[in-house]
Amino acid sequence: MDPSHRSAVVCAARLLPALSDVPSLLPGMGAQRHPERDRACAGGGPARTRSARPQRGVHRRHLRRGEKGGSAVGKTKRGKGTKIMAIADRRGLPIAVGIASASPHEVTLVEETIDACFLEHAPDRLVGDRAYDSDPLDDRLREERGIELIAPHRSNRKRSRTQDGRALRRYVRRWKIERLFAWLLGYRRLTNRWERHEINFLGFVLLGCASILLRHF
């Protein structure tokens, strides 16, 4: 401070008078002490070990350290997930649905999805995108199951073409399967998988399909 205000600093400090009407806080603080707990902390009694402490939880769910996992969970470019496979009819309603790990390609999951069909007989034709352009899959479905696979060829295909241009006209109806997935993902329970067991998540997927069928009939 400048010399003009130095006198305010060097003056003697005055004692503040004690307030008689304010109760003391020391008796109240001493009443809240627990003699048994203090004796255990001071070594006078057996202290509770870490293993004997009760488990702490939030909303009836115990906190666990580690990454979540479960069956039918595979790695993708964006993390881990589960893949939903479905088949829709000409009206866009589900006739077969299944789940699998996100790691394997869709070509390897087609036959398992057909086996999960709700109908007595599998469809005569299947329309898929370019990911289903596979000659071995086309041969297996035609020879073993009598199903015609309609899928456009990939741009980098090196083998000769096997798809007929007249059959590829049905590819314009593929938007119906995209609409089916939009209906399924409209349920918040199916947007993210929260179930550890595969059968539980499949049950919610089937429940979503049943809700869609009941809504249209």
Backbone as CSV, one residue per row, in Angstrom:
resi,resn,N_x,N_y,N_z,CA_x,CA_y,CA_z,C_x,C_y,C_z
1,MET,0.837,-1.193,0.000,0.000,0.000,0.000,0.872,1.243,0.000
2,ASP,0.365,2.330,-0.491,1.139,3.560,-0.552,1.242,4.175,0.839
3,PRO,2.121,5.130,1.060,2.326,5.714,2.404,1.082,6.358,2.975
4,SER,0.157,6.827,2.152,-1.033,7.497,2.690,-1.942,6.554,3.455
5,HIS,-1.926,5.259,3.141,-2.751,4.276,3.820,-1.962,3.371,4.769
6,ARG,-0.713,3.729,5.077,0.109,2.869,5.914,-0.400,2.854,7.352
7,SER,-1.007,3.925,7.766,-1.465,3.993,9.151,-2.562,2.976,9.439
8,ALA,-3.349,2.629,8.420,-4.418,1.651,8.631,-3.890,0.249,8.813
9,VAL,-2.642,0.026,8.425,-2.059,-1.302,8.536,-1.308,-1.476,9.835
10,VAL,-0.637,-0.475,10.292,0.230,-0.601,11.464,-0.518,-0.389,12.761
11,CYS,-1.800,-0.057,12.709,-2.506,0.170,13.966,-2.716,-1.147,14.689
12,ALA,-2.885,-1.091,15.980,-3.020,-2.302,16.798,-4.372,-2.951,16.551
13,ALA,-4.372,-4.261,16.577,-5.608,-5.012,16.371,-6.423,-5.034,17.647
14,ARG,-7.726,-4.937,17.517,-8.625,-4.943,18.650,-9.235,-6.340,18.830
15,LEU,-9.488,-6.694,20.060,-10.094,-7.988,20.364,-11.597,-7.912,20.153
16,LEU,-12.160,-8.910,19.475,-13.595,-8.975,19.255,-14.276,-9.539,20.496
17,PRO,-15.368,-8.957,20.896,-16.055,-9.481,22.094,-16.699,-10.831,21.800
18,ALA,-16.682,-11.683,22.772,-17.292,-13.007,22.638,-18.797,-12.904,22.700
19,LEU,-19.474,-13.689,21.866,-20.933,-13.706,21.827,-21.443,-14.725,22.830
20,SER,-22.239,-14.271,23.760,-22.711,-15.166,24.821,-23.942,-15.964,24.425
21,ASP,-24.670,-15.513,23.400,-25.909,-16.193,23.050,-25.731,-17.277,21.998
22,VAL,-24.527,-17.556,21.535,-24.266,-18.600,20.548,-23.866,-19.876,21.270
23,PRO,-24.588,-20.978,21.100,-24.232,-22.228,21.811,-22.950,-22.825,21.252
24,SER,-22.290,-23.542,22.059,-21.045,-24.180,21.661,-21.334,-25.401,20.796
25,LEU,-20.512,-25.640,19.778,-20.685,-26.765,18.873,-19.959,-28.019,19.328
26,LEU,-19.106,-27.908,20.319,-18.315,-29.057,20.742,-19.150,-30.141,21.408
27,PRO,-20.116,-29.834,22.265,-20.919,-30.940,22.831,-21.721,-31.687,21.782
28,GLY,-22.262,-30.963,20.790,-23.036,-31.633,19.750,-22.172,-32.532,18.878
29,MET,-20.967,-32.103,18.636,-20.080,-32.937,17.837,-19.641,-34.172,18.598
30,GLY,-19.449,-34.031,19.893,-19.040,-35.188,20.670,-20.138,-36.200,20.852
31,ALA,-21.406,-35.743,20.766,-22.513,-36.687,20.945,-22.694,-37.606,19.764
32,GLN,-22.214,-37.192,18.578,-22.378,-38.004,17.381,-21.298,-39.050,17.207
33,ARG,-20.349,-39.108,18.119,-19.276,-40.088,17.986,-19.747,-41.449,18.448
34,HIS,-19.200,-42.480,17.826,-19.551,-43.861,18.148,-18.376,-44.484,18.895
35,PRO,-18.546,-44.823,20.159,-17.402,-45.379,20.926,-16.894,-46.699,20.367
36,GLU,-17.834,-47.574,19.874,-17.378,-48.876,19.383,-16.558,-48.741,18.115
37,ARG,-17.006,-47.842,17.219,-16.243,-47.656,15.993,-14.893,-47.011,16.272
38,ASP,-14.845,-46.066,17.216,-13.569,-45.433,17.537,-12.618,-46.422,18.189
39,ARG,-13.172,-47.326,19.025,-12.313,-48.327,19.668,-11.729,-49.284,18.642
40,ALA,-12.519,-49.628,17.599,-12.015,-50.531,16.563,-10.958,-49.860,15.718
41,CYS,-11.151,-48.566,15.442,-10.142,-47.863,14.655,-8.870,-47.658,15.428
42,ALA,-8.967,-47.518,16.755,-7.775,-47.287,17.576,-7.061,-48.566,17.918
43,GLY,-7.602,-49.711,17.545,-6.934,-50.970,17.847,-7.500,-51.666,19.052
44,GLY,-8.561,-51.115,19.691,-9.119,-51.739,20.866,-10.065,-52.876,20.556
45,GLY,-10.490,-53.062,19.272,-11.432,-54.121,18.935,-11.140,-54.660,17.562
46,PRO,-11.824,-55.714,17.163,-11.584,-56.294,15.828,-12.131,-55.388,14.740
47,ALA,-11.266,-55.021,13.818,-11.683,-54.190,12.689,-12.268,-55.062,11.585
48,ARG,-13.258,-54.534,10.898,-13.910,-55.286,9.826,-13.006,-55.316,8.599
49,THR,-12.797,-56.478,8.057,-11.929,-56.632,6.894,-12.643,-56.159,5.646
50,ARG,-11.886,-56.057,4.533,-12.445,-55.607,3.259,-13.442,-56.616,2.697
51,SER,-13.162,-57.918,2.892,-14.051,-58.931,2.340,-15.392,-58.985,3.068
52,ALA,-15.427,-58.533,4.331,-16.662,-58.581,5.098,-17.557,-57.384,4.866
53,ARG,-17.083,-56.392,4.126,-17.903,-55.224,3.869,-19.044,-55.570,2.916
54,PRO,-20.200,-54.973,3.109,-21.319,-55.260,2.183,-21.048,-54.698,0.805
55,GLN,-21.593,-55.361,-0.219,-21.402,-54.904,-1.584,-22.257,-53.690,-1.854
56,ARG,-21.695,-52.786,-2.600,-22.397,-51.566,-2.942,-23.016,-51.691,-4.322
57,GLY,-24.240,-51.241,-4.466,-24.929,-51.325,-5.745,-25.730,-50.076,-6.014
58,VAL,-26.099,-49.913,-7.250,-26.899,-48.788,-7.682,-28.124,-49.345,-8.394
59,HIS,-29.291,-49.045,-7.882,-30.543,-49.518,-8.464,-30.563,-51.049,-8.566
60,ARG,-30.140,-51.705,-7.494,-30.139,-53.163,-7.402,-29.218,-53.830,-8.415
61,ARG,-28.268,-53.104,-8.915,-27.281,-53.673,-9.851,-25.893,-53.436,-9.280
62,HIS,-25.161,-54.495,-9.086,-23.829,-54.384,-8.520,-22.861,-53.818,-9.560
63,LEU,-22.009,-52.959,-9.099,-21.010,-52.376,-9.978,-19.873,-53.364,-10.172
64,ARG,-19.533,-53.604,-11.401,-18.470,-54.545,-11.720,-17.423,-53.853,-12.575
65,ARG,-16.214,-54.208,-12.325,-15.117,-53.692,-13.134,-14.884,-54.608,-14.321
66,GLY,-14.704,-54.018,-15.485,-14.450,-54.811,-16.670,-15.415,-54.476,-17.778
67,GLU,-15.133,-54.990,-18.928,-15.929,-54.726,-20.117,-17.093,-55.691,-20.198
68,LYS,-18.235,-55.197,-20.665,-19.406,-56.033,-20.809,-19.192,-57.044,-21.932
69,GLY,-19.844,-58.177,-21.801,-19.712,-59.213,-22.828,-20.938,-60.084,-22.849
70,GLY,-20.816,-61.233,-23.492,-21.931,-62.151,-23.613,-21.789,-62.985,-24.867
71,SER,-22.750,-63.843,-25.082,-22.732,-64.684,-26.265,-23.246,-63.916,-27.466
72,ALA,-22.822,-64.321,-28.657,-23.220,-63.702,-29.928,-22.860,-62.230,-29.973
73,VAL,-21.672,-61.900,-29.503,-21.161,-60.530,-29.551,-19.835,-60.567,-30.300
74,GLY,-19.744,-59.804,-31.378,-18.537,-59.804,-32.197,-18.021,-58.404,-32.437
75,LYS,-16.794,-58.326,-32.872,-16.141,-57.048,-33.113,-16.515,-56.506,-34.490
76,THR,-16.661,-55.197,-34.548,-16.913,-54.483,-35.793,-15.967,-53.291,-35.874
77,LYS,-16.131,-52.500,-36.894,-15.299,-51.313,-37.042,-15.619,-50.254,-35.989
78,ARG,-16.818,-50.306,-35.444,-17.240,-49.314,-34.461,-17.331,-49.879,-33.053
79,GLY,-16.812,-51.059,-32.839,-16.864,-51.660,-31.518,-17.385,-53.083,-31.574
80,LYS,-18.198,-53.449,-30.595,-18.788,-54.776,-30.513,-20.294,-54.679,-30.700
81,GLY,-20.878,-55.745,-31.247,-22.312,-55.718,-31.473,-22.843,-57.065,-31.883
82,THR,-24.163,-57.101,-32.063,-24.892,-58.288,-32.485,-25.655,-57.971,-33.759
83,LYS,-25.656,-58.910,-34.684,-26.285,-58.706,-35.991,-27.667,-59.357,-35.998
84,ILE,-28.645,-58.625,-36.545,-30.004,-59.131,-36.687,-30.227,-59.495,-38.147
85,MET,-30.588,-60.742,-38.399,-30.897,-61.230,-39.736,-32.403,-61.468,-39.827
86,ALA,-33.014,-61.015,-40.933,-34.460,-61.140,-41.085,-34.809,-61.336,-42.548
87,ILE,-35.966,-61.954,-42.770,-36.527,-62.152,-44.103,-37.950,-61.614,-44.077
88,ALA,-38.302,-60.812,-45.064,-39.633,-60.216,-45.159,-40.339,-60.744,-46.396
89,ASP,-41.670,-60.766,-46.338,-42.449,-61.200,-47.484,-42.707,-60.024,-48.418
90,ARG,-43.594,-60.207,-49.364,-43.854,-59.168,-50.360,-44.516,-57.939,-49.764
91,ARG,-45.113,-58.068,-48.582,-45.721,-56.928,-47.921,-44.801,-56.277,-46.889
92,GLY,-43.604,-56.820,-46.755,-42.647,-56.261,-45.806,-42.812,-56.749,-44.390
93,LEU,-43.572,-57.812,-44.165,-43.771,-58.368,-42.829,-42.762,-59.475,-42.563
94,PRO,-42.324,-59.631,-41.341,-41.281,-60.625,-41.048,-41.807,-62.045,-41.140
95,ILE,-41.042,-62.909,-41.787,-41.361,-64.333,-41.848,-40.218,-65.180,-41.284
96,ALA,-39.069,-64.583,-41.026,-37.935,-65.279,-40.417,-37.029,-64.236,-39.785
97,VAL,-36.483,-64.549,-38.631,-35.604,-63.624,-37.932,-34.632,-64.431,-37.085
98,GLY,-33.462,-63.899,-36.920,-32.420,-64.534,-36.115,-31.356,-63.527,-35.756
99,ILE,-30.525,-63.875,-34.801,-29.427,-63.012,-34.381,-28.137,-63.819,-34.417
100,ALA,-27.041,-63.102,-34.581,-25.723,-63.732,-34.633,-24.686,-62.690,-34.285
101,SER,-23.475,-63.139,-34.123,-22.377,-62.219,-33.858,-22.150,-61.300,-35.049
102,ALA,-21.678,-60.100,-34.792,-21.478,-59.135,-35.866,-20.230,-59.421,-36.691
103,SER,-19.399,-60.349,-36.282,-18.156,-60.619,-37.011,-18.356,-61.386,-38.308
104,PRO,-19.104,-62.506,-38.354,-19.202,-63.265,-39.606,-19.979,-62.506,-40.675
105,HIS,-19.702,-62.852,-41.923,-20.356,-62.194,-43.051,-21.784,-62.695,-43.197
106,GLU,-22.630,-61.859,-43.846,-24.038,-62.223,-44.012,-24.225,-63.463,-44.867
107,VAL,-23.283,-63.732,-45.759,-23.414,-64.905,-46.632,-23.439,-66.194,-45.822
108,THR,-22.708,-66.246,-44.731,-22.642,-67.454,-43.910,-23.844,-67.609,-42.978
109,LEU,-24.715,-66.614,-42.920,-25.858,-66.651,-42.001,-27.189,-66.799,-42.705
110,VAL,-27.188,-66.909,-44.028,-28.436,-66.967,-44.774,-29.189,-68.263,-44.478
111,GLU,-28.506,-69.379,-44.495,-29.176,-70.671,-44.309,-29.730,-70.825,-42.891
112,GLU,-29.024,-70.295,-41.904,-29.549,-70.344,-40.543,-30.815,-69.497,-40.412
113,THR,-30.852,-68.377,-41.112,-32.048,-67.540,-41.061,-33.225,-68.210,-41.751
114,ILE,-32.962,-68.923,-42.840,-34.047,-69.641,-43.524,-34.606,-70.752,-42.639
115,ASP,-33.739,-71.413,-41.878,-34.213,-72.473,-40.980,-35.104,-71.933,-39.862
116,ALA,-34.954,-70.642,-39.529,-35.785,-70.029,-38.485,-37.061,-69.420,-39.045
117,CYS,-37.497,-69.852,-40.212,-38.682,-69.276,-40.854,-39.940,-69.625,-40.070
118,PHE,-40.859,-68.672,-39.985,-42.112,-68.898,-39.274,-43.094,-69.754,-40.072
119,LEU,-42.913,-69.824,-41.374,-43.839,-70.536,-42.241,-43.450,-72.003,-42.363
120,GLU,-44.363,-72.788,-42.910,-44.076,-74.213,-43.108,-43.088,-74.422,-44.240
121,HIS,-43.157,-73.596,-45.276,-42.276,-73.730,-46.432,-41.489,-72.435,-46.612
122,ALA,-40.244,-72.599,-47.022,-39.394,-71.434,-47.261,-39.820,-70.734,-48.546
123,PRO,-39.521,-69.474,-48.705,-39.904,-68.759,-49.943,-39.154,-69.308,-51.153
124,ASP,-39.752,-69.120,-52.324,-39.139,-69.603,-53.561,-38.024,-68.693,-54.048
125,ARG,-38.081,-67.427,-53.682,-37.055,-66.466,-54.128,-36.604,-65.616,-52.951
126,LEU,-35.328,-65.264,-52.983,-34.753,-64.363,-51.998,-34.068,-63.224,-52.736
127,VAL,-34.359,-61.997,-52.309,-33.766,-60.804,-52.911,-32.820,-60.184,-51.883
128,GLY,-31.591,-60.021,-52.268,-30.587,-59.428,-51.386,-29.771,-58.381,-52.098
129,ASP,-28.950,-57.678,-51.352,-28.108,-56.643,-51.944,-26.815,-57.264,-52.463
130,ARG,-25.853,-56.415,-52.790,-24.587,-56.894,-53.385,-23.752,-57.722,-52.416
131,ALA,-24.027,-57.610,-51.123,-23.270,-58.409,-50.155,-23.549,-59.898,-50.300
132,TYR,-24.675,-60.268,-50.915,-25.043,-61.672,-51.095,-24.647,-62.205,-52.467
133,ASP,-23.781,-61.513,-53.150,-23.283,-61.981,-54.444,-22.230,-63.057,-54.198
134,SER,-22.683,-64.286,-54.135,-21.800,-65.422,-53.856,-22.274,-66.606,-54.679
135,ASP,-21.425,-67.105,-55.542,-21.770,-68.269,-56.359,-21.959,-69.533,-55.526
136,PRO,-21.099,-69.822,-54.519,-21.365,-71.020,-53.699,-22.702,-70.954,-52.968
137,LEU,-23.073,-69.783,-52.460,-24.360,-69.653,-51.800,-25.502,-69.819,-52.794
138,ASP,-25.338,-69.272,-53.970,-26.359,-69.416,-54.999,-26.558,-70.880,-55.373
139,ASP,-25.474,-71.627,-55.495,-25.581,-73.042,-55.852,-26.212,-73.862,-54.729
140,ARG,-25.859,-73.592,-53.483,-26.419,-74.358,-52.366,-27.922,-74.115,-52.222
141,LEU,-28.332,-72.862,-52.348,-29.758,-72.580,-52.210,-30.573,-73.175,-53.350
142,ARG,-30.025,-73.187,-54.548,-30.759,-73.711,-55.695,-30.810,-75.231,-55.681
143,GLU,-29.707,-75.885,-55.332,-29.648,-77.335,-55.402,-30.259,-78.006,-54.171
144,GLU,-30.007,-77.470,-52.987,-30.442,-78.129,-51.764,-31.830,-77.689,-51.305
145,ARG,-32.188,-76.462,-51.584,-33.449,-75.934,-51.057,-34.410,-75.493,-52.149
146,GLY,-33.973,-75.407,-53.369,-34.839,-74.973,-54.444,-35.215,-73.499,-54.360
147,ILE,-34.321,-72.665,-53.862,-34.564,-71.232,-53.700,-33.710,-70.473,-54.706
148,GLU,-34.308,-69.531,-55.374,-33.585,-68.688,-56.328,-33.109,-67.430,-55.611
149,LEU,-31.811,-67.206,-55.649,-31.221,-66.028,-55.023,-31.067,-64.930,-56.063
150,ILE,-31.629,-63.772,-55.781,-31.562,-62.624,-56.682,-30.750,-61.538,-55.990
151,ALA,-29.563,-61.284,-56.491,-28.677,-60.276,-55.915,-27.813,-59.694,-57.024
152,PRO,-27.704,-58.393,-57.127,-26.862,-57.800,-58.169,-25.396,-58.120,-57.938
153,HIS,-24.638,-58.155,-59.024,-23.218,-58.461,-58.918,-22.442,-57.258,-58.396
154,ARG,-21.337,-57.563,-57.777,-20.462,-56.504,-57.276,-19.717,-55.855,-58.431
155,SER,-19.259,-54.659,-58.192,-18.543,-53.930,-59.246,-17.175,-54.536,-59.534
156,ASN,-16.559,-55.187,-58.561,-15.228,-55.787,-58.751,-15.297,-57.284,-59.036
157,ARG,-16.427,-57.756,-59.495,-16.573,-59.188,-59.785,-15.735,-59.558,-61.002
158,LYS,-15.001,-60.672,-60.903,-14.132,-61.126,-61.975,-14.704,-62.341,-62.717
159,ARG,-15.609,-63.062,-62.092,-16.197,-64.223,-62.751,-17.308,-63.785,-63.703
160,SER,-17.751,-64.729,-64.500,-18.822,-64.437,-65.449,-20.137,-64.199,-64.704
161,ARG,-21.025,-63.457,-65.306,-22.296,-63.117,-64.682,-23.225,-64.329,-64.667
162,THR,-23.943,-64.455,-63.581,-24.886,-65.555,-63.410,-26.321,-65.073,-63.214
163,GLN,-26.512,-63.796,-62.950,-27.852,-63.263,-62.709,-28.496,-62.845,-64.020
164,ASP,-29.760,-63.169,-64.144,-30.529,-62.799,-65.321,-31.102,-61.401,-65.122
165,GLY,-31.077,-60.617,-66.179,-31.588,-59.265,-66.083,-33.074,-59.197,-65.799
166,ARG,-33.836,-60.172,-66.278,-35.273,-60.175,-66.019,-35.567,-60.449,-64.541
167,ALA,-34.779,-61.321,-63.913,-34.992,-61.598,-62.490,-34.549,-60.429,-61.615
168,LEU,-33.571,-59.672,-62.098,-33.095,-58.538,-61.306,-34.114,-57.407,-61.212
169,ARG,-35.177,-57.495,-61.997,-36.220,-56.481,-61.870,-36.897,-56.532,-60.505
170,ARG,-36.862,-57.686,-59.863,-37.447,-57.812,-58.535,-36.613,-57.108,-57.469
171,TYR,-35.422,-56.678,-57.839,-34.553,-56.026,-56.852,-35.135,-54.689,-56.387
172,VAL,-36.015,-54.097,-57.170,-36.596,-52.811,-56.778,-37.503,-52.963,-55.553
173,ARG,-37.874,-54.189,-55.187,-38.724,-54.402,-54.027,-37.934,-54.607,-52.741
174,ARG,-36.649,-54.449,-52.817,-35.833,-54.708,-51.642,-36.036,-53.651,-50.551
175,TRP,-36.622,-52.529,-50.875,-36.834,-51.495,-49.870,-37.765,-51.968,-48.762
176,LYS,-38.511,-53.032,-49.000,-39.438,-53.519,-47.982,-38.705,-54.138,-46.801
177,ILE,-37.572,-54.783,-47.052,-36.796,-55.317,-45.936,-36.140,-54.189,-45.155
178,GLU,-35.779,-53.109,-45.844,-35.233,-51.950,-45.141,-36.306,-51.312,-44.268
179,ARG,-37.533,-51.304,-44.719,-38.619,-50.769,-43.897,-38.870,-51.645,-42.679
180,LEU,-38.714,-52.958,-42.848,-38.884,-53.858,-41.713,-37.863,-53.562,-40.625
181,PHE,-36.623,-53.351,-41.008,-35.598,-53.026,-40.011,-35.864,-51.666,-39.381
182,ALA,-36.435,-50.745,-40.128,-36.802,-49.457,-39.546,-37.896,-49.633,-38.495
183,TRP,-38.837,-50.551,-38.746,-39.869,-50.839,-37.748,-39.269,-51.484,-36.499
184,LEU,-38.354,-52.424,-36.705,-37.760,-53.104,-35.552,-36.917,-52.155,-34.709
185,LEU,-36.124,-51.336,-35.370,-35.275,-50.414,-34.621,-36.066,-49.255,-34.042
186,GLY,-37.353,-49.174,-34.366,-38.197,-48.184,-33.719,-38.454,-48.503,-32.255
187,TYR,-38.243,-49.758,-31.866,-38.351,-50.147,-30.466,-37.006,-49.897,-29.780
188,ARG,-37.032,-49.136,-28.722,-35.783,-48.745,-28.060,-35.051,-49.944,-27.466
189,ARG,-35.780,-50.995,-27.142,-35.135,-52.173,-26.562,-34.252,-52.887,-27.573
190,LEU,-34.520,-52.715,-28.864,-33.749,-53.383,-29.905,-32.674,-52.488,-30.507
191,THR,-32.699,-51.196,-30.178,-31.679,-50.306,-30.731,-30.299,-50.665,-30.210
192,ASN,-30.188,-50.898,-28.910,-28.948,-51.344,-28.286,-29.227,-52.641,-27.532
193,ARG,-28.238,-53.496,-27.529,-28.387,-54.759,-26.802,-27.899,-54.569,-25.374
194,TRP,-28.800,-54.804,-24.412,-28.464,-54.699,-23.006,-28.416,-56.063,-22.328
195,GLU,-28.872,-57.095,-22.983,-28.925,-58.427,-22.386,-27.600,-59.151,-22.591
196,ARG,-27.167,-59.839,-21.576,-25.927,-60.592,-21.690,-26.139,-61.909,-22.432
197,HIS,-27.256,-62.571,-22.168,-27.521,-63.863,-22.781,-28.191,-63.673,-24.138
198,GLU,-27.798,-64.519,-25.066,-28.292,-64.419,-26.440,-29.785,-64.690,-26.533
199,ILE,-30.281,-65.642,-25.771,-31.679,-66.029,-25.857,-32.596,-64.908,-25.392
200,ASN,-32.129,-64.099,-24.451,-32.960,-62.986,-23.966,-33.113,-61.910,-25.031
201,PHE,-32.025,-61.584,-25.717,-32.114,-60.580,-26.772,-32.947,-61.088,-27.950
202,LEU,-32.817,-62.373,-28.271,-33.634,-62.951,-29.336,-35.114,-62.911,-28.974
203,GLY,-35.428,-63.092,-27.714,-36.817,-63.005,-27.289,-37.411,-61.619,-27.520
204,PHE,-36.635,-60.574,-27.271,-37.130,-59.223,-27.525,-37.286,-58.967,-29.023
205,VAL,-36.389,-59.535,-29.844,-36.526,-59.378,-31.296,-37.798,-60.060,-31.785
206,LEU,-38.061,-61.264,-31.293,-39.293,-61.970,-31.668,-40.532,-61.233,-31.164
207,LEU,-40.423,-60.624,-30.002,-41.546,-59.840,-29.490,-41.818,-58.629,-30.373
208,GLY,-40.758,-58.017,-30.902,-40.949,-56.913,-31.835,-41.602,-57.365,-33.131
209,CYS,-41.213,-58.530,-33.627,-41.853,-59.063,-34.840,-43.318,-59.383,-34.594
210,ALA,-43.619,-59.941,-33.423,-45.019,-60.231,-33.108,-45.840,-58.947,-33.015
211,SER,-45.248,-57.905,-32.468,-45.961,-56.627,-32.387,-46.243,-56.063,-33.776
212,ILE,-45.292,-56.212,-34.690,-45.506,-55.733,-36.072,-46.592,-56.538,-36.758
213,LEU,-46.597,-57.849,-36.573,-47.620,-58.684,-37.195,-49.008,-58.384,-36.632
214,LEU,-49.102,-58.190,-35.323,-50.403,-57.877,-34.723,-50.902,-56.513,-35.146
215,ARG,-49.996,-55.629,-35.440,-50.404,-54.287,-35.860,-50.974,-54.271,-37.266
216,HIS,-50.603,-55.241,-38.096,-51.062,-55.274,-39.484,-52.180,-56.281,-39.717
217,PHE,-52.550,-57.036,-38.716,-53.618,-58.017,-38.889,-54.715,-57.738,-37.858
